[in-house]
Amino acid sequence: MIKRLFAVECRKARKICYAVPVISSVILILFTCLEWYLYFRQGKTGVYAGLNVIYMFLSFTMLLTITLLCSMVSETEHQAQGLKLLFTTPVSRTAFYYTKAAWVVVLMLGCSALILGGFCTVWLLYSDEILPFAFLAKQIFGCLAASFPMLSIQLFLSLSFSNQTLPLALGMTGAVSSLFLPRITQKVLYILPWSYPSMASPFIKGYTTWIMLGTGLGFFLLMAGAMRFRTLEIK
C-alpha cells in the first residue's frame, strides 16, 4: 500500500516541492562560496576553511528546507480537503502518514546530494588541493540524519493544522536556534533536538552520538506522530 501511495504522492506533488531542494542547495553553495571568498580565503587553512563555512550554515539550511517541504506536502491535502476524504476511505492513515514522511526524506536526500555535488564541483574547479570527500559527505548527510526529529515534528504539526502559520513559525525558529544552541555554554540545552544537526559534524568530537540520537529520536517521534494521526479528527 505504501508503494502505491508513494507513487500517488509523486504524481500530485507540486513543482515547487521539487524546486525547493534545488533552490536551497544553490543558495547554500553560493552563500558559502561568497562568505569564504570575502572573509576566510586569506587564512592559514586556505580553501579548507570552506568546510568551516559550510558547518556554520548547513543546519539552518537543512531545518528550513524540511520546514518548507513538510508544509507544502501537507498544504496540498488541506487545500483540497484531502484529509477529510482520506478519513472516509479504507486507506490506512498510518501508511498515508509514513508515505508523506518518506516523500520528504527522499526530497531531502536529493537536496543533500545536490549540496555535496555542488561543493565537490566548486572545489575541483577552484582548487588543486585534495578534496576531502569523505569528510564533506559525513558533514552533510550526518546533519540530515540528525535533523530527523525535526522532520517528524514538523510533519505532524503541518498535517494537524490547516493553517500553516504555527508549523512554519516553529520550524523557522528552530532553524535559527540551530545556529546558536551548540555554541551556548549551558550544555543541558544540547538535549533539545534543534541542536543535533550542528552537533553532528565531524568537527565535533563524538559527533556520531548525535547522529544516532537524532535518528533514534526521529523514528520514535515519527511512530508517535503516526499513532496520534490515526486518531486525529479533522474538522
N, C-alpha and C positions, 0 to 999 in steps of 0.2 A: 504493500500500500504506500509506504513512504517513497518508493521509487516512482510510482505513478504521480503522487502528489508533488514530488520534486520536479518532474517533467512539466506538470501544470504550472508550477511556480516559475519556471524558466520562461514559459510562454507568456505569462501575464505580467512579468516584471517590466516596469517602465524603463525606457532607455537611460534615464538618469541614474538608475541603480548600477548600470554598467559604467557610466561616466564618472561617478563619484570616486571609485578607487583609482581611476586613471588621473583625475584632477588632483587628488590628494597626493599621489606619488610624485607627480610632476612638480607640484608646489613645494613639497619637502625637498626634492632634489635641487631645484633652482635656488630655494632659500638657503639651503645648506652650502651650496657652492658659493653663493654671494657672501654669506657670513664668513666662510673660511677665507675667501679672497680678500675681503676688506680688513679682517681682524686677526687671522690666525696663520696665514701663509708665511709670515716672516719669522715665526717661532722656530725653535730648535728642531721640533719634530716634523716640520715641513708639511708635506701632503698628508701624513698620518694624523695630523691634527683634525683632519676632516672627520675621522671616526669619533672624536670628542664632540664635534658639532652635531653629528647625527644623533649621538646619545642625548644631547640637550633637547632635541625637538621630536624625537621619534615617538615617545609615549603620548605626547599631546596629539600627534597626527593619528596614531592608532585609535585612541579613545574617541576622538572627534569623528573619525570616519565610521567607527562602529555605531556611534550615536545616530548619525545621519542615516546609515543603512537600515538600522532597526526601525527607525521612524518611518522610512519610506516603504519598507515591505509591509509594515502594519497599516499605514495610512491607506494603502490600496484597498485593504479589506474594510476599513471603517467608512471610506467614501462610498463604496458600492454596497455597504451593509452586508458584506460577505460573511461576517461572523454570525449574524442572525440566521442567515441561510444555512451556514455550516452546522449550527447547533440544532437544526431541524432535520438533518440528514444522518444516515448511519455512519458517516465518515468519522474515524477516530479523532477526537480532539487532541489526544496525546501525539498521534502521528502527524497531525497538522502542525502542532507546536514544534516538534522536532524538525520537521521539514523547513519551517521558517528559520530555525537556528542553523540548520545545515546550509541553507542558501546564503545566509550572512557569512558563515565561516568560509564558504567557497569564494565569495567576493573578497573577503579579507585576505585569503591566501593569494588571490590574484593581485591584490594591492601590494602585498609583501613581496611577491615575485617581481612586480614592476619596480619596486623600490630597489631591490637587490640588483636587478638587471641594469637599472639606470645608473646606480652608483658604480657598478663594475665598468660600464661603458665610459662614463666620465673619467674614471681612474685611468683606464687603459689609453684613452685619447690624450690625457693631460700629462701623465707621469710615466717614467720608466722604472719606477720603484716596484718592488714585488707587491702584487695585490693580495692583501690578507683576506682571501675569500672566506675561509672557514670562520674567522673572527666576525666578519661582516654578516654572514648568514646566521650565526648564533645570536648576534645582536638584534637582527630584525625579527627572526622567527621566534626567538626567546621572548621578545617583547610582545609579540602577538599571542603566544601561549599564555603569558602572564596576564593578558587582557581578557581572558575568557570569563572571569567572574563578572566584569562589567558588561560583557556581551549578554550574559544571562540575565542580569538585572535590567538592562536597557530593553531587551526583547520583551520581557514580561510587562514592564511598565508601558511600553509602546502598544502592545496588544490589549492591555487592560483599559487604557484611556483613549477615548476617541479624539479628545483634544490633546495634541502632541506638545503643548507648551511645557508641561511639567517634565515629561521624559527628556525633552531637548534641553531644558534648563539644567536638570540634574546631570545629564551627560556632559554638557559643556563645562559645568562647574568641576566635574570630576576630571575632565581633560586638562583644565588649567591647574587644578590642585596637584596633578601628577608631576608637574614641573617643580613643585616646591616641597612636597611631603618627604621625599627621600633625603632632602637637604636639611631637614629640621633635626635639631639635636635630640628632641624627645623621641627616642626610639619606639616608645609604646605606640606611636602613630603609624609605625610601619605595618601594623596589623591591618590597617584599612586597605581594601583591595585597590584603591586608586594609586597606591604607592608601588604595587607589584611590577607594573611594566618598566618603570625606571630602575628598579632593583634587579631586574632580570637581565642585566647587561654583563658581558664578560669583563667589563671594567670593575665590577663589584665582586669581592671575594665571596664565594658561596652562592653565586647567582643562580645555580641550578636549583637550589632550595626554593627560591621564589617562583621559578618556572613550575616546579612540581606542585607547590602550594596553590598557585594560580590555576593550574589545570584541574587539580582535585576539587578545589572550592568551586570552580566554574561548572564542573559536571554535577556537583551536589546542588548548586543553585538552579541549574537547568532542569534537573529532575524535580526539584521542589516547585519550580515555576510551572512545569508541565502538569503536575498533580493539582496545583491551585487553579490553573487554567481550565482543567477538566470540569471543575465545579463552578466556574465563573458564570455569572448571569449578565448577559448583555442586554441593555435596555434599548 
